[in-house]
Amino acid sequence: MNKKDMIFQERLNCHHDELRWLYMELYGNDAMFAELCDQMYEYYKARKQKLHNRDAKRIKEAEWFKKKDMLGMMLYIDNFAGNLQGVQTKLDYLKECNVNCIHLMPFLDSPEGRSDGGYAVADFRKVKPELGTMEDLAKLTDACHAKDMNVCMDFVMNHTSEDHEWAKRARNGEGEYMSRYFFYDNDEIPKQYEKTVPQVFPTTAPGNFTYLPDLNHYVLTTFYPYQWDLNYKNPRVFNEMMYNFLFLANQGIDVIRIDAVPYIWKELGTPSRNLPQVHTIVRMMRMIGEIVCPSVILLGEVVMEPEKVVPYFGTVEKPECHLLYNVTTMATTWHTVATQDIRLLKKQMDIVNELPKEYLFLNYLRCHDDIGWGLDFETLKDYGMEEIAHKRFLNDFFTGKTQGSVSRGELYNDDPVTMDARFCGTTASMCGIETALKEDNAEKLEEAVRMDVMLHAYMLVQSGIPMLYSGDEIAQLNDNHYKENPQKAEDSRYIHRGAFLWENAKKRKEKYSVEEIVFDSLAKLEKIRRNETVFDAKADVYTYDVKENKILGILREDENTRFIALFNFGNEPRTAWMQEEGEFEDLFTGKKIELKDVELAAHGFVWAVRRK
């Protein structure tokens, strides 16, 4: 046995017993498990030497992704630079943004007009032709690695496009392929599912099943009718999807974002969300990765409240996802912007801060998706905020209907029956920069820019990895051009999925421009975060009570440094009531200050440090 084979065998031996036990618990199929192990070895052998070297390095530095210099940016390849080769030419710009992890939004082959933004995958081993090829992807990841940058991509496990080969063969009546989905020849079982399974898009895609008249069958479609849910009770589905996972990892991907994780396993008579078998599958996926491609980490997309999110980390002994999205904090942040009331945000940050430091969240202000108001309404009720009325208030605020609101955006999936809706818009437009520019109001613009920078400063202080949304670094505004495209016009999420404006990016060099102020401010904050030890993952983090419900205080502390950040979510100057001993340095301004009853401008912030 050569050295490379010995390494594989050692890794396999380390996980074999647990992996086999979990596999047999789900499937009870020795032959399929043996095939899985054989294929893992084949993908291991097919892995380039550069990637084997990367694996070896990161095994020694297992917590590489927890370093304080980690900064991500999510972007659409076509919007940002046309295609994969174009992105490669823009790596120097991304380095200038201090980004060392780029999340390429869905780029695998999907049918035009029925792609759900790329989440309806027709071929897991083919890039959309207009974006390039798998060879282009491998070249891009290689170029990123040369610049000490990581690459993240989406892996859509829950479903395929109806244009996928499996779906086409299922539609032709081939039993083997029909068994890879959920097919029923009458509506009896679908009706039973509907009794317990919530609807994801009750307005735009009601129900969880789609009737196929040409086949005279119903098929399970949790999201859109053209996205057919995979049946993970079939071991062939699990094996083949793991082979797709390993194929993509072998293109040089560093972070695999597992899309819609809680939905993967379905069971009649349940909500088909967060079932125990989901955790079994994610745990097996984690072990398969550690055997074949241990430098690759898993990012779980779990859009749930905190108590349902945390289990996806697994345990210290049996970990599942390396990273999870901090969805609840993100939504509560925008609630705080609208209400100017930090109480719920403080409560939720306390919950996150009390979790073991091994649990790492990805923090963000915006992503490619809409913002849903999955807030803690039980707590909000104690503050006098009733769910339906409060959701209406939030949506009115962010669409500019509330008196005094400067936010501009659009609703998504507005349901006239439940009065529920989600919200879309760029960070800059939500902060009022769009309004101020249209009104040519310098005072409003100054405050809107201050809010934008303050929110990014607040995001960068949180525990975990900060993720920027492409365009936010230059305060890019809403893009209404999507309304001119019939295939996008009905989906308001495209308002914040517009083309990256390179002409505006040039303005980051123009003194006093909005682009220059935001870009340079973020760069300064990111540099501070990289250089200060108090931003290490092992530092203690707490909220800090300043006796003012419009000001959020955050304390970070290590053995050498006491760092206090203050964020005024109010639209007027406020005082943080506090009496900290000793002289502090405001890291953002460089000034020496005392933290005694600190006055903050409207949407102002302070990053203050005292060396021990």
C-alpha positions as CSV (number, residue, x, y, z in Angstrom):
1,M,0.0,0.0,0.0
2,N,1.5,3.4,-1.0
3,K,1.5,6.4,1.3
4,K,-1.5,8.0,-0.3
5,D,-3.6,4.8,0.0
6,M,-2.5,4.5,3.6
7,I,-3.7,8.0,4.4
8,F,-7.1,7.2,2.9
9,Q,-7.3,3.9,4.8
10,E,-6.4,5.7,8.1
11,R,-9.2,8.2,7.6
12,L,-11.7,5.6,6.6
13,N,-10.8,3.4,9.6
14,C,-11.3,6.4,11.9
15,H,-14.9,6.8,10.8
16,H,-15.9,3.4,9.3
17,D,-17.7,1.9,12.2
18,E,-19.9,5.0,12.9
19,L,-20.5,5.6,9.2
20,R,-21.5,2.0,8.6
21,W,-23.8,1.9,11.7
22,L,-25.6,5.1,10.6
23,Y,-25.9,3.9,7.0
24,M,-27.3,0.6,8.0
25,E,-29.7,2.3,10.5
26,L,-31.2,4.2,7.5
27,Y,-30.8,1.7,4.7
28,G,-29.9,-1.7,6.0
29,N,-28.0,-2.3,2.7
30,D,-24.5,-3.8,2.9
31,A,-24.0,-3.8,-0.9
32,M,-24.8,-0.1,-1.2
33,F,-22.5,0.8,1.7
34,A,-19.7,-1.2,0.1
35,E,-20.3,0.7,-3.1
36,L,-20.2,4.0,-1.2
37,C,-16.8,3.2,0.3
38,D,-15.4,2.1,-3.0
39,Q,-16.5,5.3,-4.7
40,M,-15.1,7.4,-1.9
41,Y,-11.7,5.9,-2.6
42,E,-12.1,6.6,-6.4
43,Y,-12.9,10.3,-5.7
44,Y,-10.0,10.4,-3.2
45,K,-7.7,9.1,-5.9
46,A,-9.1,11.6,-8.5
47,R,-8.3,14.5,-6.2
48,K,-5.5,16.7,-7.5
49,Q,-2.2,16.7,-5.6
50,K,-2.6,20.5,-4.8
51,L,-5.9,19.6,-3.1
52,H,-4.3,16.7,-1.2
53,N,-1.7,19.2,0.0
54,R,-4.4,21.6,1.1
55,D,-6.2,18.8,3.0
56,A,-3.0,17.9,4.8
57,K,-2.3,21.6,5.7
58,R,-5.8,22.1,7.0
59,I,-5.9,19.0,9.1
60,K,-3.0,20.5,11.0
61,E,-4.8,23.8,11.2
62,A,-8.3,22.4,11.8
63,E,-9.8,25.8,12.9
64,W,-8.5,27.8,9.9
65,F,-12.1,29.0,9.2
66,K,-12.4,30.5,12.7
67,K,-9.6,33.0,12.3
68,K,-10.5,36.7,12.8
69,D,-9.4,37.6,9.3
70,M,-12.1,35.6,7.7
71,L,-14.4,37.8,5.6
72,G,-16.8,36.5,3.0
73,M,-18.6,38.0,0.0
74,M,-21.6,36.4,-1.8
75,L,-21.9,37.3,-5.5
76,Y,-23.7,36.3,-8.7
77,I,-21.1,35.3,-11.3
78,D,-23.0,36.9,-14.2
79,N,-23.9,40.1,-12.3
80,F,-20.4,40.5,-11.0
81,A,-18.1,39.7,-13.9
82,G,-20.1,38.0,-16.7
83,N,-18.7,34.5,-16.3
84,L,-16.2,32.4,-14.2
85,Q,-13.2,33.6,-16.3
86,G,-14.4,37.2,-15.6
87,V,-14.5,36.6,-11.8
88,Q,-10.9,35.4,-12.0
89,T,-9.9,38.8,-13.5
90,K,-11.6,40.5,-10.5
91,L,-9.8,38.8,-7.7
92,D,-7.6,41.8,-7.0
93,Y,-10.7,43.9,-6.4
94,L,-12.0,41.3,-4.0
95,K,-8.6,41.3,-2.2
96,E,-8.9,45.1,-2.0
97,C,-12.3,44.4,-0.3
98,N,-10.4,42.3,2.2
99,V,-12.4,39.3,1.1
100,N,-10.9,35.8,1.5
101,C,-13.9,33.7,0.9
102,I,-16.1,34.2,-2.2
103,H,-19.5,32.5,-2.2
104,L,-20.5,32.0,-5.8
105,M,-24.2,32.0,-6.0
106,P,-25.8,29.0,-7.9
107,F,-24.0,28.4,-11.2
108,L,-24.8,24.8,-12.0
109,D,-26.9,24.1,-15.1
110,S,-30.6,25.0,-14.6
111,P,-33.4,25.6,-17.1
112,E,-34.0,29.2,-18.2
113,G,-37.2,30.6,-16.7
114,R,-37.6,27.7,-14.3
115,S,-34.4,27.9,-12.3
116,D,-35.5,29.5,-9.0
117,G,-32.3,31.6,-9.2
118,G,-30.2,28.5,-10.0
119,Y,-31.7,26.3,-7.2
120,A,-33.4,24.0,-9.7
121,V,-30.4,22.0,-10.8
122,A,-30.6,20.1,-14.0
123,D,-27.1,18.7,-13.9
124,F,-24.8,18.7,-10.8
125,R,-21.7,18.2,-13.0
126,K,-22.2,21.0,-15.5
127,V,-21.9,24.7,-15.2
128,K,-24.5,26.9,-16.9
129,P,-23.0,27.3,-20.4
130,E,-23.2,31.1,-20.3
131,L,-21.1,31.1,-17.1
132,G,-18.3,28.7,-18.3
133,T,-17.3,25.1,-17.7
134,M,-16.1,22.9,-14.9
135,E,-12.6,23.5,-16.2
136,D,-13.1,27.2,-15.7
137,L,-14.4,26.6,-12.1
138,A,-11.3,24.5,-11.3
139,K,-9.0,27.2,-12.7
140,L,-10.8,29.9,-10.7
141,T,-10.5,27.9,-7.4
142,D,-6.8,27.3,-8.2
143,A,-6.3,31.1,-8.7
144,C,-8.2,31.8,-5.5
145,H,-6.1,29.4,-3.5
146,A,-2.9,31.0,-4.9
147,K,-4.2,34.3,-3.4
148,D,-5.1,32.7,-0.1
149,M,-8.8,32.9,-0.9
150,N,-11.5,30.2,-0.4
151,V,-14.5,29.4,-2.6
152,C,-18.0,28.5,-1.4
153,M,-20.8,27.1,-3.6
154,D,-24.4,25.9,-3.1
155,F,-25.1,22.2,-3.0
156,V,-28.9,21.7,-3.6
157,M,-29.6,18.4,-1.9
158,N,-33.4,18.6,-1.4
159,H,-34.5,18.5,-5.0
160,T,-33.6,18.5,-8.6
161,S,-35.0,20.4,-11.6
162,E,-37.7,18.5,-13.5
163,D,-35.2,18.8,-16.4
164,H,-32.7,16.6,-14.5
165,E,-32.0,13.2,-16.2
166,W,-33.5,11.4,-13.3
167,A,-36.7,13.4,-13.5
168,K,-37.0,13.0,-17.2
169,R,-36.6,9.2,-16.9
170,A,-39.1,9.2,-14.0
171,R,-41.6,11.1,-16.2
172,N,-41.2,8.4,-18.8
173,G,-42.5,5.9,-16.2
174,E,-39.2,4.2,-15.4
175,G,-39.7,2.7,-11.9
176,E,-36.1,3.0,-10.7
177,Y,-36.1,6.7,-11.3
178,M,-39.6,7.3,-10.0
179,S,-38.4,5.8,-6.7
180,R,-35.9,8.6,-6.5
181,Y,-38.7,11.0,-6.0
182,F,-42.1,10.9,-4.3
183,F,-44.7,9.7,-6.8
184,Y,-48.3,8.8,-6.1
185,D,-51.0,7.7,-8.6
186,N,-53.8,9.3,-6.7
187,D,-54.2,12.2,-4.2
188,E,-54.9,10.2,-1.1
189,I,-51.4,10.3,0.4
190,P,-50.7,13.8,-0.9
191,K,-53.8,15.0,1.0
192,Q,-52.4,13.4,4.2
193,Y,-49.1,15.1,3.7
194,E,-50.8,18.5,3.3
195,K,-52.4,18.1,6.8
196,T,-49.1,18.4,8.5
197,V,-46.6,19.9,6.1
198,P,-46.4,23.7,6.0
199,Q,-46.3,25.5,2.7
200,V,-43.1,27.4,1.8
201,F,-44.6,29.7,-0.9
202,P,-48.4,29.8,-0.2
203,T,-48.9,32.6,-2.6
204,T,-46.6,31.9,-5.6
205,A,-46.5,28.1,-5.3
206,P,-49.3,26.8,-3.0
207,G,-49.3,23.3,-1.8
208,N,-46.6,20.6,-1.6
209,F,-47.5,18.5,-4.6
210,T,-47.8,19.0,-8.3
211,Y,-50.0,16.9,-10.6
212,L,-48.4,15.6,-13.8
213,P,-51.3,15.0,-16.3
214,D,-49.0,13.3,-18.8
215,L,-48.0,10.7,-16.2
216,N,-51.3,10.8,-14.2
217,H,-49.2,11.0,-11.0
218,Y,-48.6,13.5,-8.2
219,V,-45.0,14.4,-7.3
220,L,-43.8,16.1,-4.1
221,T,-42.6,19.6,-4.8
222,T,-41.9,21.5,-1.6
223,F,-40.7,24.6,-3.2
224,Y,-41.8,25.2,-6.9
225,P,-43.6,22.8,-9.2
226,Y,-40.5,22.4,-11.3
227,Q,-38.4,21.4,-8.3
228,W,-39.0,17.7,-7.5
229,D,-38.1,16.6,-4.0
230,L,-35.6,13.7,-3.7
231,N,-36.4,10.6,-1.8
232,Y,-33.6,10.0,0.7
233,K,-35.2,6.8,1.9
234,N,-33.7,5.4,-1.3
235,P,-30.0,4.6,-0.7
236,R,-29.3,5.2,-4.4
237,V,-30.3,8.8,-4.0
238,F,-28.0,9.3,-1.0
239,N,-25.1,7.6,-2.7
240,E,-25.4,9.4,-6.0
241,M,-25.8,12.8,-4.2
242,M,-22.7,12.1,-2.2
243,Y,-20.8,11.3,-5.4
244,N,-21.9,14.7,-6.7
245,F,-20.8,16.3,-3.5
246,L,-17.3,14.8,-3.9
247,F,-17.1,15.6,-7.6
248,L,-17.7,19.3,-6.8
249,A,-15.3,19.2,-3.8
250,N,-12.7,17.9,-6.3
251,Q,-13.0,21.1,-8.4
252,G,-11.4,22.9,-5.5
253,I,-14.4,24.1,-3.5
254,D,-13.6,24.9,0.1
255,V,-17.0,25.5,1.6
256,I,-20.1,23.5,0.6
257,R,-23.3,25.3,1.4
258,I,-26.0,22.7,2.0
259,D,-29.3,24.3,0.8
260,A,-32.6,23.8,2.6
261,V,-31.1,21.2,5.1
262,P,-34.1,20.8,7.4
263,Y,-36.3,19.6,4.5
264,I,-34.2,16.6,3.3
265,W,-36.1,13.8,5.0
266,K,-39.9,13.4,4.6
267,E,-42.2,11.4,6.8
268,L,-46.0,11.1,6.6
269,G,-47.8,12.5,9.6
270,T,-45.0,15.0,10.5
271,P,-44.1,18.5,9.3
272,S,-41.2,16.9,7.4
273,R,-38.8,19.4,8.9
274,N,-35.9,18.8,11.2
275,L,-36.5,15.1,11.4
276,P,-33.8,13.0,13.2
277,Q,-32.9,11.3,9.8
278,V,-31.7,14.7,8.5
279,H,-29.1,14.8,11.2
280,T,-28.0,11.3,10.3
281,I,-27.5,12.3,6.7
282,V,-25.6,15.5,7.6
283,R,-23.4,13.6,10.0
284,M,-22.6,11.0,7.4
285,M,-21.8,13.8,4.9
286,R,-19.5,15.3,7.4
287,M,-17.6,12.0,7.8
288,I,-17.5,11.4,4.1
289,G,-15.9,14.8,3.7
290,E,-13.4,14.2,6.4
291,I,-12.3,10.9,4.7
292,V,-12.0,12.2,1.1
293,C,-11.6,16.0,1.3
294,P,-11.0,17.1,4.9
295,S,-10.2,20.7,3.9
296,V,-13.8,21.2,2.8
297,I,-16.2,22.5,5.4
298,L,-20.1,22.4,5.5
299,L,-22.2,25.5,5.8
300,G,-25.8,24.6,6.7
301,E,-28.7,26.8,5.5
302,V,-31.1,26.4,8.3
303,V,-33.7,29.2,8.3
304,M,-35.2,28.5,11.7
305,E,-35.4,29.9,15.2
306,P,-32.3,29.4,17.4
307,E,-33.4,26.3,19.3
308,K,-34.0,24.5,15.9
309,V,-30.8,25.8,14.4
310,V,-28.2,24.8,17.0
311,P,-28.8,20.9,16.7
312,Y,-27.3,21.2,13.1
313,F,-23.9,21.8,14.7
314,G,-24.2,18.2,16.1
315,T,-22.1,17.6,19.2
316,V,-18.4,18.1,19.9
317,E,-17.9,14.4,19.7
318,K,-20.2,13.9,16.6
319,P,-20.2,17.2,14.7
320,E,-22.4,17.9,11.7
321,C,-22.1,21.4,10.1
322,H,-19.0,23.5,10.6
323,L,-21.0,26.7,10.1
324,L,-24.6,27.8,10.2
325,Y,-26.3,31.0,9.1
326,N,-27.2,33.4,11.9
327,V,-30.6,34.0,10.3
328,T,-32.6,35.0,13.4
329,T,-30.1,37.8,14.4
330,M,-30.2,39.1,10.8
331,A,-34.0,39.4,10.7
332,T,-34.1,40.8,14.3
333,T,-31.5,43.4,13.2
334,W,-33.8,44.9,10.7
335,H,-36.7,44.7,13.2
336,T,-34.5,46.8,15.5
337,V,-33.8,49.3,12.7
338,A,-37.5,49.8,12.2
339,T,-38.5,49.9,15.9
340,Q,-35.4,51.6,17.3
341,D,-35.8,49.1,20.1
342,I,-32.8,46.8,20.9
343,R,-34.4,44.6,23.6
344,L,-35.2,41.6,21.4
345,L,-31.9,41.8,19.6
346,K,-30.1,41.9,22.9
347,K,-32.0,38.9,24.2
348,Q,-31.2,36.9,21.1
349,M,-27.5,37.9,21.1
350,D,-27.3,36.7,24.7
351,I,-28.6,33.3,23.6
352,V,-26.0,33.0,20.9
353,N,-23.2,34.3,23.1
354,E,-24.0,31.6,25.7
355,L,-23.5,28.8,23.2
356,P,-20.2,26.8,23.2
357,K,-17.4,28.6,21.3
358,E,-17.1,25.5,19.0
359,Y,-20.4,26.7,17.4
360,L,-19.6,29.1,14.6
361,F,-22.2,31.3,12.9
362,L,-22.0,33.1,9.6
363,N,-23.3,36.7,10.1
364,Y,-24.7,38.9,7.5
365,L,-27.0,42.0,6.9
366,R,-28.2,40.9,3.5
367,C,-28.1,37.8,1.3
368,H,-29.5,36.9,-2.1
369,D,-32.9,36.0,-0.5
370,D,-35.8,38.0,0.9
371,I,-36.0,38.8,4.6
372,G,-38.7,36.9,6.3
373,W,-40.0,38.1,9.7
374,G,-39.3,34.9,11.6
375,L,-39.1,36.8,14.9
376,D,-39.7,35.8,18.5
377,F,-43.3,37.1,18.6
378,E,-43.9,35.6,22.1
379,T,-41.3,38.0,23.5
380,L,-42.5,40.8,21.3
381,K,-46.0,40.4,22.6
382,D,-44.6,41.2,26.1
383,Y,-43.4,44.5,24.5
384,G,-46.9,45.2,23.1
385,M,-46.1,44.1,19.6
386,E,-48.7,41.7,18.2
387,E,-47.6,39.4,15.3
388,I,-49.9,40.4,12.4
389,A,-49.9,44.1,13.2
390,H,-46.1,44.2,13.8
391,K,-45.4,42.4,10.5
392,R,-47.6,44.9,8.7
393,F,-45.7,47.7,10.4
394,L,-42.3,46.3,9.4
395,N,-43.3,45.8,5.8
396,D,-44.8,49.3,5.6
397,F,-41.7,50.7,7.2
398,F,-39.3,49.1,4.7
399,T,-41.4,49.9,1.7
400,G,-41.5,53.6,2.8
401,K,-45.2,53.7,3.6
402,T,-44.6,54.6,7.3
403,Q,-44.4,58.4,8.0
404,G,-40.7,59.3,8.4
405,S,-39.4,56.1,6.9
406,V,-36.6,56.6,4.4
407,S,-36.3,52.9,3.5
408,R,-37.2,51.8,0.0
409,G,-37.9,48.2,-1.0
410,E,-40.6,45.8,-2.2
411,L,-42.6,43.0,-0.7
412,Y,-42.2,39.4,-1.7
413,N,-44.9,36.7,-1.4
414,D,-47.4,39.1,-0.1
415,D,-50.3,37.0,1.2
416,P,-53.6,39.0,1.4
417,V,-55.2,36.3,3.5
418,T,-52.6,36.0,6.3
419,M,-51.4,39.6,5.8
420,D,-47.9,38.0,5.8
421,A,-45.1,39.1,3.5
422,R,-41.3,39.1,3.2
423,F,-39.1,42.0,2.2
424,C,-36.5,42.7,-0.5
425,G,-34.0,45.5,-1.0
426,T,-30.3,46.3,-0.8
427,T,-28.7,47.4,2.5
428,A,-28.1,50.9,1.1
429,S,-31.7,51.4,0.0
430,M,-33.0,50.0,3.3
431,C,-30.8,52.5,5.1
432,G,-32.2,55.5,3.2
433,I,-29.3,56.3,0.8
434,E,-31.6,55.9,-2.2
435,T,-34.2,58.2,-0.8
436,A,-31.6,60.9,0.2
437,L,-30.0,60.8,-3.3
438,K,-33.4,61.1,-5.0
439,E,-34.3,64.0,-2.8
440,D,-30.8,65.5,-3.1
441,N,-30.9,65.9,0.7
442,A,-27.4,66.2,2.1
443,E,-28.4,65.9,5.7
444,K,-30.5,62.7,5.1
445,L,-27.6,61.3,3.0
446,E,-25.1,61.8,5.8
447,E,-27.3,60.0,8.3
448,A,-28.2,57.2,5.9
449,V,-24.5,56.6,5.1
450,R,-23.8,56.7,8.9
451,M,-26.5,54.0,9.4
452,D,-25.1,51.8,6.7
453,V,-21.6,52.0,8.2
454,M,-22.9,51.5,11.7
455,L,-24.8,48.3,10.7
456,H,-21.6,46.9,9.1
457,A,-19.6,47.8,12.2
458,Y,-22.2,46.0,14.3
459,M,-22.0,42.9,12.1
460,L,-18.2,42.8,12.3
461,V,-18.3,42.8,16.1
462,Q,-20.5,39.7,16.4
463,S,-18.9,36.2,17.0
464,G,-18.5,34.2,13.8
465,I,-17.6,34.9,10.2
466,P,-19.0,38.2,8.6
467,M,-20.3,37.9,5.1
468,L,-20.8,40.9,2.8
469,Y,-23.3,40.9,-0.1
470,S,-21.7,42.1,-3.3
471,G,-22.4,45.7,-3.9
472,D,-22.9,46.6,-0.2
473,E,-19.2,47.7,0.0
474,I,-20.0,50.5,-2.4
475,A,-23.6,51.2,-1.2
476,Q,-25.3,49.8,-4.3
477,L,-29.0,50.7,-4.6
478,N,-32.0,48.8,-5.6
479,D,-32.1,47.8,-9.2
480,N,-35.6,47.9,-10.8
481,H,-34.5,46.7,-14.2
482,Y,-35.8,43.2,-13.3
483,K,-39.3,44.4,-14.0
484,E,-38.4,44.7,-17.7
485,N,-37.6,41.0,-17.9
486,P,-40.7,38.8,-18.1
487,Q,-38.9,35.8,-16.5
488,K,-37.9,37.9,-13.4
489,A,-40.7,40.5,-13.2
490,E,-42.8,38.4,-10.7
491,D,-39.9,37.9,-8.3
492,S,-39.1,41.0,-6.4
493,R,-35.9,39.4,-5.0
494,Y,-34.2,40.5,-8.2
495,I,-34.4,44.1,-6.9
496,H,-31.3,43.3,-4.9
497,R,-29.8,40.9,-7.4
498,G,-28.9,43.6,-10.0
499,A,-25.7,43.8,-12.0
500,F,-22.7,45.0,-10.1
501,L,-22.0,48.6,-11.2
502,W,-18.3,48.8,-12.0
503,E,-18.7,52.5,-12.9
504,N,-19.9,53.1,-9.3
505,A,-17.0,51.0,-7.9
506,K,-14.6,53.4,-9.5
507,K,-16.1,56.1,-7.4
508,R,-14.6,54.5,-4.3
509,K,-11.5,56.5,-5.3
510,E,-13.4,59.8,-5.4
511,K,-13.1,61.9,-2.2
512,Y,-16.3,62.4,-0.3
513,S,-18.4,60.2,-2.6
514,V,-20.9,57.8,-1.0
515,E,-19.0,54.9,-2.5
516,E,-15.6,56.2,-1.1
517,I,-17.0,56.8,2.4
518,V,-18.7,53.4,2.7
519,F,-15.8,51.5,1.0
520,D,-13.1,53.1,3.1
521,S,-15.1,52.8,6.3
522,L,-15.6,49.1,5.9
523,A,-12.0,48.6,4.9
524,K,-10.9,50.4,8.1
525,L,-13.2,48.3,10.3
526,E,-12.1,45.1,8.6
527,K,-8.4,46.0,9.2
528,I,-9.1,46.7,12.9
529,R,-10.9,43.3,13.2
530,R,-8.0,41.5,11.6
531,N,-5.4,43.1,13.8
532,E,-7.0,43.2,17.3
533,T,-6.6,40.0,19.4
534,V,-10.0,40.7,21.0
535,F,-11.7,39.6,17.8
536,D,-10.3,36.1,18.1
537,A,-12.9,33.3,18.2
538,K,-11.9,32.4,21.8
539,A,-12.6,35.9,23.2
540,D,-15.5,36.3,25.5
541,V,-18.5,38.1,24.1
542,Y,-21.4,39.6,26.0
543,T,-24.1,42.3,25.5
544,Y,-23.5,45.4,27.6
545,D,-26.4,47.2,29.2
546,V,-26.3,51.0,28.9
547,K,-29.8,51.7,30.3
548,E,-31.1,52.8,26.9
549,N,-33.3,50.7,24.7
550,K,-32.1,52.4,21.5
551,I,-28.4,51.7,22.1
552,L,-26.9,48.2,21.8
553,G,-23.8,47.6,23.8
554,I,-21.4,44.7,23.0
555,L,-18.4,43.7,25.2
556,R,-15.5,41.6,23.8
557,E,-12.8,40.7,26.2
558,D,-9.6,38.6,26.3
559,E,-6.7,38.5,28.8
560,N,-5.1,41.7,27.3
561,T,-8.0,43.8,26.0
562,R,-11.4,45.2,27.0
563,F,-13.4,46.2,23.9
564,I,-16.7,47.9,24.1
565,A,-18.9,48.7,21.0
566,L,-21.9,51.0,21.2
567,F,-24.5,51.2,18.4
568,N,-27.3,53.8,18.4
569,F,-30.3,52.4,16.5
570,G,-32.2,55.6,17.2
571,N,-32.8,58.3,14.6
572,E,-31.7,61.0,17.1
573,P,-28.7,61.5,19.4
574,R,-28.8,59.3,22.5
575,T,-26.7,58.8,25.7
576,A,-25.2,55.4,26.6
577,W,-25.3,55.5,30.4
578,M,-22.1,53.9,31.6
579,Q,-19.1,54.5,33.9
580,E,-16.1,52.5,32.6
581,E,-12.9,53.1,34.4
582,G,-9.7,54.2,32.6
583,E,-9.0,55.8,29.2
584,F,-10.1,54.1,26.0
585,E,-9.1,54.5,22.4
586,D,-11.8,54.8,19.8
587,L,-10.3,52.4,17.2
588,F,-12.3,53.9,14.3
589,T,-11.4,57.6,14.9
590,G,-8.1,57.0,16.7
591,K,-9.2,59.5,19.5
592,K,-8.7,58.9,23.2
593,I,-12.0,58.9,25.0
594,E,-13.7,58.2,28.3
595,L,-16.6,55.8,28.4
596,K,-18.7,57.8,30.9
597,D,-22.2,58.6,29.7
598,V,-21.3,58.5,26.0
599,E,-23.2,60.7,23.6
600,L,-23.9,59.0,20.3
601,A,-25.1,60.7,17.1
602,A,-28.2,59.3,15.4
603,H,-27.1,55.9,14.0
604,G,-23.6,56.5,15.4
605,F,-21.3,54.0,16.8
606,V,-18.1,53.6,18.9
607,W,-15.5,50.9,18.9
608,A,-13.5,51.5,22.0
609,V,-10.6,49.5,23.5
610,R,-8.6,49.6,26.7
611,R,-5.4,47.6,27.0
612,K,-5.1,45.8,30.3
